[in-house]
Amino acid sequence: MSLSPVRSDLGPAPFSRVVTAAGAQVVLCDATNTPIAANPQGINHPPSKILVVGIAAGGSVVWLDLNGTSNTLVLPAVTAGNTQFIFELPSTAKSIEAGTTSNIQFVVAFHPEP
């Protein structure tokens, strides 16, 4: 698996997958050559970009980076002074973990080749 998911020879990533956290691990890529069926076109390499769509209640986003390190990002609740947000995950990920708050959505974009 490549540790550099961004392709300098291509434009924006043409494939995407929308994932809603539901208390289970969501695998985006792994170290095998087997395509991941839920990914577009059976892609099995790191995503180029991951956008996180927060929910009103806030919560936590837990993901494994490409080295297998677990990362947690706590999202604030939406209040009168704190509006709903969409942001890019600060690194790419090989999976979204089960500890992620339910109903947080992820838009995962892939290039066709790693």
C-alpha positions as CSV (number, residue, x, y, z in Angstrom):
1,M,0.0,0.0,0.0
2,S,1.4,3.4,-0.9
3,L,1.8,6.0,1.8
4,S,1.2,8.8,-0.7
5,P,-2.5,8.8,-1.8
6,V,-2.3,12.1,-3.7
7,R,-1.6,11.8,-7.4
8,S,0.3,14.8,-8.9
9,D,-0.4,13.7,-12.5
10,L,-4.2,13.8,-12.1
11,G,-6.9,16.4,-11.4
12,P,-9.5,16.1,-8.7
13,A,-10.3,12.5,-7.5
14,P,-13.1,11.3,-9.8
15,F,-14.5,8.5,-7.6
16,S,-16.2,9.0,-4.2
17,R,-18.0,7.0,-1.5
18,V,-20.3,8.4,1.2
19,V,-20.0,6.6,4.5
20,T,-22.3,7.2,7.6
21,A,-20.7,6.0,10.8
22,A,-23.0,3.4,12.4
23,G,-20.9,2.0,15.3
24,A,-18.9,-0.4,13.1
25,Q,-15.5,-0.2,11.5
26,V,-15.5,1.0,7.8
27,V,-12.4,-0.2,5.9
28,L,-11.3,2.2,3.2
29,C,-8.1,0.3,2.2
30,D,-5.9,-2.5,3.5
31,A,-2.6,-4.2,2.7
32,T,-4.1,-6.9,0.4
33,N,-4.5,-6.7,-3.3
34,T,-8.2,-7.7,-3.0
35,P,-10.6,-4.9,-4.1
36,I,-12.9,-3.6,-1.4
37,A,-16.4,-4.2,-2.7
38,A,-17.9,-1.1,-1.0
39,N,-15.4,1.2,-2.7
40,P,-16.1,2.6,-6.1
41,Q,-14.8,0.3,-8.8
42,G,-13.5,-2.1,-6.1
43,I,-10.6,0.3,-5.3
44,N,-8.2,-0.8,-2.5
45,H,-5.7,2.0,-2.0
46,P,-5.7,5.1,0.3
47,P,-8.3,7.8,-0.4
48,S,-7.1,11.1,-1.8
49,K,-9.4,13.2,0.4
50,I,-11.9,12.6,3.3
51,L,-14.5,15.2,4.1
52,V,-16.2,15.0,7.4
53,V,-19.8,16.3,7.8
54,G,-20.5,17.0,11.4
55,I,-23.9,16.5,13.1
56,A,-25.8,18.9,15.4
57,A,-25.0,16.9,18.6
58,G,-21.2,16.9,18.0
59,G,-19.3,13.7,18.9
60,S,-16.0,12.0,18.1
61,V,-14.3,10.9,14.9
62,V,-11.9,7.9,15.3
63,W,-9.8,6.7,12.4
64,L,-6.7,4.7,11.8
65,D,-4.0,6.4,9.7
66,L,-1.9,4.5,7.1
67,N,0.6,3.5,9.8
68,G,-2.2,2.0,11.9
69,T,-2.2,4.7,14.5
70,S,-5.5,5.4,16.1
71,N,-6.6,9.1,16.0
72,T,-9.5,10.8,17.7
73,L,-11.0,14.2,16.9
74,V,-13.7,15.6,19.2
75,L,-16.4,17.7,17.4
76,P,-18.2,20.4,19.2
77,A,-22.0,20.4,19.4
78,V,-23.8,22.9,17.1
79,T,-25.1,25.9,19.1
80,A,-26.2,29.4,18.3
81,G,-22.6,30.6,18.1
82,N,-21.2,27.4,16.6
83,T,-22.7,26.4,13.2
84,Q,-22.7,23.0,11.5
85,F,-19.4,22.3,9.7
86,I,-17.8,20.3,6.9
87,F,-14.0,19.9,7.0
88,E,-11.2,17.7,5.5
89,L,-9.8,15.1,7.8
90,P,-6.3,16.2,8.7
91,S,-4.7,13.0,7.3
92,T,-5.8,10.2,5.1
93,A,-7.1,7.0,6.7
94,K,-7.3,3.3,6.1
95,S,-10.4,2.9,8.2
96,I,-13.0,4.8,10.1
97,E,-13.3,3.1,13.5
98,A,-16.3,1.8,15.5
99,G,-15.7,4.5,18.2
100,T,-16.9,7.2,15.8
101,T,-20.2,8.8,16.8
102,S,-23.2,7.5,14.8
103,N,-24.6,9.6,12.0
104,I,-21.4,11.5,11.2
105,Q,-21.0,11.4,7.4
106,F,-17.8,11.1,5.4
107,V,-17.3,11.8,1.8
108,V,-14.3,9.7,0.7
109,A,-12.7,10.5,-2.7
110,F,-10.4,8.2,-4.6
111,H,-8.2,8.5,-7.7
112,P,-8.4,5.4,-10.0
113,E,-4.8,4.3,-9.3
114,P,-2.6,4.7,-6.2
